[in-house]
Amino acid sequence: MKVARVVGQVVGSVKHPQMEGWRLLVVRPEELGGLSGGEETIAIDRIGARQGERVLVVDDGAAARLLFGSAGPIRTVIVGVVDAAELG
């Protein structure tokens, strides 16, 4: 799992059938402390995350298939909202 911040939303008129009904959000990975941790990616939102929120993402196709129960074209999934993080 990784921590990321929601930075945008993807809008499309046509989606793969397994993605119907799910929102696609743009997330930017973060390191603890708020620094950028990598390039932006698109994630399926399973929890109703909002713009600017810190979220937990699973970036593994096998884990995504466990969550969705299929072998669709899904790799990155938002699975939680980060309320607080503590080091040490």
Wavefront OBJ file of the C-alpha trace (Angstrom):
o trace
v 0.000 0.000 0.000
v 1.013 3.571 -0.631
v -0.107 6.969 0.595
v -1.255 9.348 -2.149
v -3.197 12.566 -2.570
v -6.238 12.915 -4.843
v -5.361 15.615 -7.389
v -8.028 15.199 -10.068
v -10.811 13.195 -11.664
v -11.006 11.346 -14.988
v -14.208 11.711 -16.995
v -14.921 9.383 -19.907
v -18.015 8.499 -21.866
v -16.904 4.899 -22.474
v -15.354 2.543 -19.897
v -14.457 -1.109 -19.724
v -17.585 -2.987 -18.496
v -15.901 -3.880 -15.181
v -15.296 -0.195 -14.461
v -18.912 0.875 -14.949
v -20.268 2.592 -11.856
v -16.823 3.402 -10.399
v -15.148 6.812 -10.334
v -11.626 7.180 -11.701
v -9.415 9.617 -9.794
v -5.921 10.948 -10.429
v -3.654 10.350 -7.426
v -0.113 11.540 -6.713
v 1.981 9.279 -4.442
v 3.377 10.961 -1.319
v 6.110 10.110 1.111
v 5.288 10.609 4.777
v 5.954 14.247 5.505
v 4.035 15.428 2.436
v 6.800 15.190 -0.174
v 6.020 13.919 -3.655
v 6.712 10.201 -3.937
v 6.378 9.635 -7.680
v 4.317 10.192 -10.793
v 0.567 10.646 -10.894
v -1.585 7.653 -11.775
v -5.266 6.820 -12.232
v -7.003 4.833 -9.479
v -10.487 3.391 -9.063
v -12.264 4.973 -6.101
v -14.057 2.400 -3.910
v -14.672 4.683 -0.935
v -15.850 8.106 -2.138
v -12.585 10.035 -1.780
v -12.594 13.765 -2.466
v -10.211 16.161 -4.169
v -7.217 16.968 -1.932
v -7.663 14.031 0.479
v -4.782 11.774 1.467
v -5.678 8.197 0.613
v -4.301 4.673 0.804
v -3.898 3.023 -2.567
v -3.165 -0.540 -3.565
v -0.991 -0.502 -6.680
v -0.899 -4.192 -7.528
v -2.983 -5.957 -10.147
v -3.303 -9.154 -8.068
v -4.638 -7.222 -5.049
v -7.040 -5.279 -7.271
v -8.392 -8.544 -8.688
v -9.006 -9.791 -5.136
v -11.016 -6.643 -4.389
v -13.045 -6.803 -7.603
v -13.175 -10.599 -7.951
v -12.130 -10.632 -11.588
v -9.231 -10.320 -13.975
v -10.245 -6.951 -15.459
v -7.901 -4.129 -16.466
v -7.633 -2.739 -12.925
v -4.330 -2.109 -11.165
v -4.608 0.845 -8.754
v -7.452 1.074 -6.225
v -8.167 3.612 -3.456
v -8.943 1.564 -0.339
v -8.935 4.109 2.509
v -8.649 7.736 3.640
v -5.698 8.762 5.809
v -6.861 10.752 8.841
v -3.408 10.945 10.463
v 0.025 9.384 10.085
v 2.690 9.074 12.745
v 6.362 8.139 12.384
v 8.279 6.321 15.036
l 1 2 3 4 5 6 7 8 9 10 11 12 13 14 15 16 17 18 19 20 21 22 23 24 25 26 27 28 29 30 31 32 33 34 35 36 37 38 39 40 41 42 43 44 45 46 47 48 49 50 51 52 53 54 55 56 57 58 59 60 61 62 63 64 65 66 67 68 69 70 71 72 73 74 75 76 77 78 79 80 81 82 83 84 85 86 87 88
